[in-house]
Amino acid sequence: MNGLVRTKSGPFNIEDAIPLDEAEEKFRMKEFQDILIPLDTAVSHLPFVNVTYEQAKDLSHGKLIYSNENSIVYTDQNHSERLRAYDPNGQFVGIVQNQQDLGGFKPEKIFYSSPQTRNL
């Protein structure tokens, strides 16, 4: 074999790729917003859970959050080990681990900055 070309990886296809020099030029010209894809696209295969703003903040501080019927809306697949978490505005919080034995969710990879801190 002389070469190998990966044509797909998860939700990403080679048809959606752009040449590196084009990407570099977009970044140089500060026109990169139109080529960026949402962060959570890479984990779109995971089920999701909605959390309150307070819980999103707690996750971003490394805290375990506890589920209750007023604060978390589960998907049909809420027994999954890993889930995507979203705040009430639909902003991706990160990936959480379902800790059924503790009755909550543990932060795994969190990318969240609360709405209050983003504007500082």
C-alpha positions in Angstrom: 0.0 0.0 0.0 1.3 3.5 -0.9 -1.3 5.6 0.8 -4.5 5.8 2.8 -7.2 8.4 2.7 -9.7 8.5 5.5 -13.0 9.5 3.9 -15.2 9.5 7.1 -14.7 9.8 10.8 -17.8 9.8 13.0 -20.1 12.5 11.6 -17.3 14.1 9.5 -17.0 13.4 5.8 -14.2 14.3 3.4 -16.8 16.1 1.2 -17.2 18.6 4.0 -13.4 19.2 4.4 -11.6 22.3 3.1 -8.0 22.6 2.1 -5.6 23.7 4.8 -4.4 26.8 2.9 -8.1 27.9 2.5 -8.6 27.5 6.3 -5.4 29.4 7.0 -6.5 32.2 4.8 -9.9 32.4 6.5 -8.2 32.7 9.9 -5.7 35.3 8.6 -8.6 37.4 7.3 -10.7 36.8 10.5 -13.4 35.1 8.3 -13.2 31.8 10.1 -16.7 31.8 11.6 -18.3 30.4 8.5 -16.0 27.3 8.5 -16.3 26.4 12.1 -18.7 23.7 13.2 -20.3 23.5 16.6 -18.2 21.8 19.2 -20.8 19.2 20.1 -21.0 17.9 16.6 -18.3 15.4 17.4 -20.3 13.9 20.2 -23.8 14.1 18.5 -24.1 10.4 18.8 -24.4 10.6 22.6 -27.8 11.1 24.2 -28.3 14.4 25.9 -29.6 15.9 29.2 -30.7 19.4 29.9 -29.5 21.1 33.1 -30.3 24.4 34.9 -27.9 27.3 34.8 -26.8 26.6 38.3 -26.1 23.0 37.5 -24.1 24.0 34.4 -22.1 26.3 36.6 -21.5 23.6 39.1 -20.4 21.2 36.4 -17.9 23.9 35.1 -16.5 23.9 38.7 -16.0 20.2 38.7 -18.9 19.4 40.9 -21.2 16.4 40.8 -24.8 17.5 40.1 -27.8 15.7 41.4 -30.9 15.0 39.3 -34.4 15.9 40.3 -37.5 16.2 38.3 -37.5 20.0 38.3 -34.0 20.6 37.2 -33.1 17.9 34.6 -35.0 16.7 31.6 -33.9 13.3 30.5 -33.8 11.9 27.0 -35.2 8.4 26.3 -31.7 7.1 26.6 -31.0 8.5 30.1 -29.4 5.3 31.3 -26.4 5.9 29.0 -23.0 6.1 30.8 -22.0 9.3 29.0 -24.3 12.2 27.9 -24.1 15.6 26.3 -25.3 18.4 28.7 -27.0 21.6 27.6 -28.1 24.7 29.6 -31.6 26.2 29.2 -30.5 28.2 26.2 -29.3 25.1 24.4 -25.6 26.0 24.9 -23.4 22.9 25.0 -22.1 22.5 28.5 -20.0 19.4 27.9 -19.9 15.6 28.4 -21.1 14.2 31.7 -21.0 10.7 33.2 -24.2 9.3 34.5 -23.7 8.3 38.1 -26.9 6.4 38.7 -25.6 5.0 42.0 -25.1 8.6 43.3 -28.3 9.9 41.6 -26.6 12.5 39.5 -24.0 13.4 36.8 -20.3 13.8 37.1 -18.4 16.3 34.8 -16.1 14.6 32.3 -15.2 17.2 29.7 -16.8 20.7 30.3 -16.6 23.6 27.9 -19.0 25.9 29.5 -18.7 29.5 30.6 -21.8 30.9 32.2 -23.7 33.7 30.5 -22.7 36.0 33.4 -19.0 35.5 32.9 -19.0 35.5 29.1 -19.7 39.3 29.1 -17.0 40.3 31.5 
